[in-house]
Amino acid sequence: MHGKTSNTKQHTKIKERLPYEFLLGFLCFIALCNAYESSGEEDLPHKKIHLFNWNHHDLDTLAFDPMGAAARNSIGVTDEDHCPDGWIRFSKSCYYIEQEMMGFAKAEKRCFEKDATLFVANSLDEWDAIRHHTPKAFFAWIGLVRFSSYEKSEALPRWQTEGGINPAKLNWVIRPYSPMPNGWSSVSNCAASYNAAVAIDSASYVYYYPCVSSFHSICERNATLIDLARNNAQFV
């Protein structure tokens, strides 16, 4: 009789322990899973970062080479560094005014070869500071396009990379901004900046032109982009 009572008490203690042991085991399992996932993320050679708003697939013509910014040379731009000869510095980025006149596609490729993108203005101060360096009485390509394939859903053009200011704030010919009064059509998708010869700011403006037009262009080595590329980020 005593042996039976002892076995019953022991069985009861085991039953009482089971929920706690199960809970402890479950929590350990979750912790191991989280550690595994974190370890896997750290082992990735790079993380994908959404940077580009358009590429060579977005135009009817083969305007862009199918290469991401990670393929560019990693030339850093910091407070201690100087821009290369012939480049302009604003804040932590460098800019190059292309003197040769060419179509939009070639201009983008030329910037790419210089470890840069077409100019994307992140502020009005940056926009005003850089656009005045282009040749007087000429147009210059910038990294701004309104695609025919998006015309029904997007009135505003797209900057080449993330972080650009609202394009409607630029000095368009007709304001408030509207695409067609500013030259946009199914064959005029690319935006160019005109730098007036006279020292009147209102005489300079932004306007849409056919992407095959031959203009000057502005290239930009964005400090943020270069730093990410240096850290093996994969841009998409």
C-alpha positions, 0 to 999 in steps of 0.5 A, spaced: 500 500 500 505 504 501 509 503 495 502 504 491 502 511 494 509 513 493 508 511 486 502 515 485 505 521 488 511 521 484 507 520 477 503 527 480 510 530 480 512 528 473 505 531 471 506 537 474 513 538 471 511 537 464 508 543 462 514 547 465 519 543 461 515 543 455 515 551 456 522 551 457 524 547 451 519 551 446 522 558 449 529 555 447 527 552 440 525 559 439 531 562 441 535 558 437 531 559 431 532 567 432 540 566 433 540 562 426 536 567 422 540 573 425 547 569 423 544 567 416 543 575 415 550 577 418 553 571 413 550 575 407 555 578 402 551 584 401 544 586 402 539 589 397 538 596 397 532 599 393 536 605 390 534 606 383 527 608 380 529 606 373 534 603 369 535 601 361 528 597 361 524 603 362 525 606 356 523 603 349 530 604 347 536 601 350 538 607 354 542 604 360 547 598 361 544 593 365 549 594 371 548 596 378 551 601 382 555 596 385 559 595 379 562 602 379 569 603 382 569 605 389 571 612 390 569 615 396 567 622 397 568 624 405 570 631 408 577 630 408 577 628 400 577 632 395 573 632 388 577 630 382 580 635 378 575 638 373 569 636 378 565 641 383 564 640 390 557 641 394 556 638 401 559 631 401 558 630 393 562 631 387 559 634 380 562 634 373 559 638 367 560 634 361 562 639 355 561 634 350 553 634 347 550 627 347 543 624 347 540 622 354 542 614 353 550 616 352 550 621 357 548 616 362 553 611 360 558 617 360 556 618 367 557 611 369 564 610 366 565 616 371 563 612 377 557 617 377 549 617 376 546 623 372 544 629 377 539 628 382 537 634 386 536 632 394 535 639 396 533 646 392 540 649 395 543 643 391 539 644 385 541 652 385 548 651 386 549 646 381 545 648 375 548 654 374 555 651 372 552 648 366 554 652 359 550 659 358 545 659 353 545 651 353 541 645 356 544 640 360 541 633 361 539 631 369 537 624 372 529 626 371 525 622 366 517 621 365 516 615 362 510 614 357 508 607 360 507 611 367 503 617 364 496 614 366 498 613 373 504 618 375 504 626 373 511 627 376 517 625 373 522 620 376 529 621 379 534 616 377 535 615 384 532 615 391 532 621 395 530 627 390 526 633 391 519 633 389 520 635 381 514 639 381 519 644 386 524 645 380 524 651 375 519 649 370 517 653 364 510 653 366 508 653 374 504 650 377 508 644 374 504 640 369 507 635 364 504 637 357 505 645 358 512 643 359 514 639 353 512 632 355 509 628 350 510 620 348 517 622 344 519 627 349 520 624 356 527 626 358 528 633 362 533 638 361 535 644 365 537 650 361 542 655 363 540 662 361 545 667 358 542 673 362 543 673 370 536 673 371 534 667 375 527 666 372 530 666 365 533 659 366 528 653 366 527 645 366 523 642 360 522 636 357 525 634 350 526 627 346 531 623 349 535 623 343 537 630 343 544 632 344 545 636 350 551 637 355 549 633 362 551 633 369 554 627 373 554 626 380 558 622 385 553 621 391 557 620 397 551 616 400 551 611 394 559 611 394 559 609 401 554 603 400 557 601 394 564 600 398 560 596 403 558 591 398 551 593 398 547 591 392 542 596 389 536 594 385 
